[in-house]
Amino acid sequence: MPKKAHKSYSGGTVALQTADKTKLVCQPQQPHNLSMAPNRVILLTAPPNKGKSSTALQICARSAPFHKVFVLHGTPGTCEYDCIDHEVLHTCPPPQYWKDQSREAKGKPQCIIIDDYGISDGVSKEEKKNIEMLVRTVASHLGYLVLITAHSHTNVPAKWRRCCTTHVTWPPADRTSWRYLANGMNLSPNQLIAAFNECKRSPLGKHSFVLYEMDPPKGRPPCRIDGDKALDIDAFG
């Protein structure tokens, strides 16, 4: 008895645009290397006085216009963000709050800055869950650009770091942490070391930083020193 011939299969996936993303802004709103599209989470990490908040402000300004800017800050009474119009948050609201704000914005982008917030100390489980939902789902589905600043990668829970699409970091004094930091940024240690060596040659001095954008817009290099100078990290892979 002859063997049965195997059926021939064909076909594959097709691109589908889900309903909650059809009206989202997908491109940076300004032709500038620090302009970021909404629906992204950016993590800025460095010791104090390196320029995290200043850089977060510049990214916010270059990514505008926004319907609203919200700031959740770990230092009560701070005036770091008084140079921009913003709404102060004392705790991170649940996802429904962001959904209501998005409805009010009628599709316009919005920005949320979480600056040096006490991620480990004094934050309830419920609020940690709210921030996790913010970076995991709210940002990508409701048109928010989220900027998180922290003193180090280890201050930020792994679940949140995995949602970050862009990393901005200053060279840590402790070189033993560079390998761990590179892994958290989706870079190899050699790539990050090469980037930090470029920072040493920057006119910004101790304020020089590495920006790595995992999915940059067309024509923009993913790794940039001080957000501007392109570095071909593939040459150091």
MARRO-366125 format. One line per field, with one value per residue (C-alpha): x, y, z; residue in one letter. Coordinates in nm, 3 decimals. Each point is the difference from the previous one (the first is absolute). Layout:
# residues N
east (X / ...) $
north (Y / ...) $
up (Z / ...) $
rest (a / ...) $
//
This chain:
# residues 237
east (0.000 / 0.150 / 0.074 / -0.232 / 0.151 / 0.046 / -0.223 / 0.166 / -0.040 / 0.030 / -0.080 / 0.129 / -0.069 / -0.124 / 0.038 / -0.304 / -0.053 / -0.191 / -0.278 / 0.166 / 0.310 / -0.148 / 0.011 / 0.327 / 0.283 / 0.283 / 0.268 / 0.192 / -0.175 / 0.318 / 0.298 / 0.242 / 0.210 / -0.154 / -0.356 / -0.174 / -0.333 / -0.265 / -0.075 / 0.354 / 0.168 / 0.339 / 0.228 / 0.265 / 0.251 / 0.294 / 0.135 / -0.118 / 0.100 / 0.081 / -0.290 / -0.286 / -0.279 / 0.146 / 0.016 / -0.354 / -0.116 / 0.173 / -0.152 / -0.341 / 0.041 / 0.126 / -0.278 / -0.278 / -0.270 / -0.185 / -0.355 / 0.130 / 0.323 / -0.024 / 0.286 / 0.033 / 0.303 / 0.167 / 0.097 / -0.297 / 0.010 / 0.259 / 0.003 / 0.203 / -0.290 / -0.143 / 0.131 / -0.273 / -0.375 / -0.077 / -0.238 / 0.156 / -0.079 / 0.060 / -0.067 / -0.029 / -0.370 / -0.155 / -0.039 / -0.359 / 0.125 / 0.231 / -0.278 / -0.224 / 0.281 / 0.057 / -0.368 / 0.018 / 0.308 / -0.187 / 0.301 / 0.258 / 0.329 / 0.071 / 0.315 / 0.060 / 0.326 / 0.086 / 0.302 / 0.218 / -0.311 / 0.038 / -0.047 / 0.116 / -0.078 / -0.345 / -0.185 / -0.298 / -0.050 / -0.304 / 0.196 / 0.284 / -0.259 / -0.142 / 0.344 / 0.055 / -0.328 / 0.097 / 0.327 / -0.125 / -0.334 / -0.116 / 0.293 / -0.021 / -0.379 / -0.108 / 0.261 / 0.221 / 0.373 / 0.135 / 0.335 / 0.145 / 0.311 / 0.190 / 0.344 / 0.073 / -0.154 / -0.025 / -0.236 / -0.254 / -0.186 / 0.087 / -0.362 / 0.009 / 0.343 / -0.113 / -0.266 / 0.251 / 0.057 / 0.269 / 0.283 / 0.193 / 0.291 / 0.307 / 0.321 / -0.023 / 0.306 / -0.007 / 0.136 / -0.099 / -0.363 / 0.055 / -0.062 / -0.331 / -0.097 / 0.080 / -0.224 / -0.287 / 0.041 / 0.009 / 0.361 / 0.315 / 0.259 / 0.241 / -0.261 / -0.076 / 0.370 / 0.059 / -0.289 / 0.129 / 0.346 / -0.162 / -0.155 / 0.351 / 0.069 / -0.321 / 0.011 / -0.278 / 0.253 / -0.163 / -0.343 / 0.055 / -0.237 / -0.084 / -0.343 / -0.106 / -0.331 / -0.110 / -0.241 / 0.096 / -0.190 / 0.136 / 0.325 / 0.092 / 0.290 / -0.098 / 0.306 / 0.087 / 0.246 / -0.168 / -0.309 / 0.159 / 0.333 / -0.053 / 0.203 / 0.009 / -0.033 / -0.005 / 0.371 / 0.052 / -0.237) $
north (0.000 / 0.335 / 0.247 / 0.294 / 0.323 / 0.268 / 0.301 / 0.323 / 0.285 / 0.369 / 0.334 / 0.202 / 0.295 / 0.336 / 0.337 / 0.093 / 0.336 / -0.037 / 0.246 / 0.165 / 0.092 / 0.134 / 0.365 / -0.004 / 0.234 / -0.228 / 0.247 / 0.266 / 0.335 / 0.201 / -0.056 / -0.028 / -0.291 / 0.036 / 0.006 / -0.327 / -0.130 / -0.080 / -0.364 / -0.038 / -0.044 / 0.164 / -0.082 / 0.252 / -0.126 / 0.175 / 0.103 / 0.340 / 0.322 / -0.158 / 0.159 / -0.254 / 0.248 / 0.256 / -0.258 / -0.122 / 0.362 / 0.032 / -0.323 / 0.118 / 0.341 / -0.153 / -0.261 / 0.258 / 0.109 / -0.189 / 0.036 / -0.032 / -0.078 / -0.185 / -0.011 / -0.255 / 0.109 / -0.162 / 0.331 / 0.198 / 0.370 / -0.031 / 0.272 / -0.190 / -0.009 / 0.345 / 0.114 / -0.202 / -0.014 / -0.324 / -0.169 / -0.129 / -0.357 / -0.120 / -0.366 / -0.194 / -0.037 / -0.325 / -0.070 / 0.129 / 0.348 / -0.002 / -0.130 / 0.289 / 0.249 / -0.149 / 0.037 / 0.365 / 0.055 / -0.134 / -0.176 / 0.270 / -0.130 / 0.037 / -0.031 / -0.152 / 0.063 / -0.225 / 0.175 / -0.157 / -0.157 / -0.223 / -0.322 / -0.224 / 0.202 / 0.093 / -0.100 / -0.229 / -0.319 / 0.156 / 0.302 / -0.220 / -0.192 / 0.328 / 0.106 / -0.344 / 0.028 / 0.352 / -0.108 / -0.338 / 0.093 / 0.359 / 0.164 / -0.220 / -0.002 / 0.350 / 0.232 / 0.085 / 0.069 / -0.118 / 0.125 / -0.175 / 0.129 / -0.200 / -0.008 / -0.344 / -0.285 / -0.204 / 0.261 / -0.087 / -0.332 / -0.240 / -0.016 / 0.373 / 0.000 / -0.260 / 0.242 / 0.277 / 0.062 / 0.265 / 0.018 / 0.312 / -0.062 / 0.173 / -0.199 / -0.144 / 0.044 / -0.371 / -0.174 / -0.342 / 0.092 / 0.077 / -0.358 / -0.016 / 0.340 / -0.102 / -0.305 / 0.219 / 0.227 / -0.288 / 0.081 / -0.209 / 0.110 / 0.090 / 0.221 / 0.186 / 0.041 / 0.149 / 0.240 / 0.105 / 0.058 / 0.241 / 0.182 / 0.070 / 0.197 / 0.201 / 0.374 / -0.062 / -0.169 / -0.175 / 0.086 / -0.203 / -0.295 / -0.294 / -0.022 / -0.333 / -0.013 / -0.355 / 0.092 / 0.345 / 0.172 / -0.047 / 0.182 / 0.044 / -0.208 / -0.207 / 0.087 / 0.366 / 0.170 / 0.293 / -0.084 / 0.136 / -0.150 / -0.335 / -0.301 / -0.316 / -0.254 / -0.290 / 0.061 / -0.103 / -0.297) $
up (0.000 / -0.104 / 0.273 / 0.025 / -0.123 / 0.266 / -0.040 / -0.100 / 0.249 / -0.070 / 0.157 / 0.291 / 0.222 / -0.120 / 0.169 / 0.208 / 0.167 / 0.325 / 0.068 / 0.301 / -0.203 / -0.322 / 0.115 / 0.193 / -0.096 / -0.114 / -0.107 / 0.197 / -0.018 / -0.063 / -0.234 / 0.290 / 0.132 / 0.348 / -0.130 / 0.091 / -0.118 / 0.261 / 0.081 / 0.135 / 0.337 / 0.049 / 0.294 / 0.108 / 0.257 / 0.168 / 0.340 / 0.134 / -0.176 / -0.335 / -0.188 / 0.004 / 0.071 / -0.239 / -0.278 / 0.081 / -0.036 / -0.335 / -0.129 / 0.119 / -0.170 / -0.324 / -0.004 / 0.046 / -0.060 / 0.273 / 0.117 / 0.358 / 0.185 / 0.332 / 0.251 / 0.281 / 0.204 / 0.296 / 0.162 / 0.138 / -0.079 / -0.277 / -0.265 / -0.263 / -0.243 / 0.062 / -0.339 / -0.174 / 0.050 / 0.180 / 0.238 / 0.323 / 0.107 / 0.355 / -0.080 / -0.324 / -0.092 / -0.127 / -0.375 / -0.007 / 0.086 / -0.301 / -0.218 / 0.108 / -0.063 / -0.344 / -0.083 / 0.105 / -0.219 / -0.306 / -0.145 / 0.076 / 0.149 / 0.371 / 0.211 / 0.344 / 0.188 / 0.296 / 0.150 / 0.273 / 0.146 / 0.306 / -0.191 / 0.283 / 0.312 / 0.116 / -0.318 / 0.045 / -0.199 / -0.162 / -0.121 / -0.128 / -0.197 / -0.136 / -0.124 / -0.150 / -0.191 / -0.107 / -0.163 / -0.120 / -0.157 / 0.047 / -0.181 / -0.309 / -0.031 / 0.106 / -0.149 / 0.299 / -0.001 / 0.337 / 0.132 / 0.306 / 0.177 / 0.261 / 0.159 / -0.145 / -0.196 / 0.319 / 0.147 / -0.269 / 0.014 / -0.281 / -0.113 / -0.070 / -0.163 / -0.253 / -0.122 / -0.070 / -0.370 / 0.049 / 0.254 / 0.096 / 0.235 / 0.136 / 0.070 / 0.354 / 0.222 / 0.079 / -0.312 / 0.135 / -0.066 / -0.368 / -0.116 / 0.188 / -0.133 / -0.358 / 0.033 / 0.124 / -0.301 / -0.252 / -0.084 / 0.031 / 0.258 / -0.284 / -0.162 / 0.321 / 0.086 / -0.347 / 0.056 / 0.342 / -0.149 / -0.246 / 0.297 / 0.129 / -0.317 / 0.018 / 0.077 / 0.254 / 0.228 / 0.298 / -0.137 / -0.319 / -0.047 / -0.224 / -0.161 / -0.148 / -0.183 / -0.083 / -0.280 / -0.130 / -0.281 / -0.351 / -0.058 / 0.367 / 0.144 / 0.305 / 0.211 / 0.048 / 0.233 / 0.179 / -0.204 / -0.317 / -0.108 / -0.174 / 0.113 / -0.214 / 0.279 / -0.249 / -0.046 / 0.363 / 0.018) $
rest (m / p / k / k / a / h / k / s / y / s / g / g / t / v / a / l / q / t / a / d / k / t / k / l / v / c / q / p / q / q / p / h / n / l / s / m / a / p / n / r / v / i / l / l / t / a / p / p / n / k / g / k / s / s / t / a / l / q / i / c / a / r / s / a / p / f / h / k / v / f / v / l / h / g / t / p / g / t / c / e / y / d / c / i / d / h / e / v / l / h / t / c / p / p / p / q / y / w / k / d / q / s / r / e / a / k / g / k / p / q / c / i / i / i / d / d / y / g / i / s / d / g / v / s / k / e / e / k / k / n / i / e / m / l / v / r / t / v / a / s / h / l / g / y / l / v / l / i / t / a / h / s / h / t / n / v / p / a / k / w / r / r / c / c / t / t / h / v / t / w / p / p / a / d / r / t / s / w / r / y / l / a / n / g / m / n / l / s / p / n / q / l / i / a / a / f / n / e / c / k / r / s / p / l / g / k / h / s / f / v / l / y / e / m / d / p / p / k / g / r / p / p / c / r / i / d / g / d / k / a / l / d / i / d / a / f / g) $
//
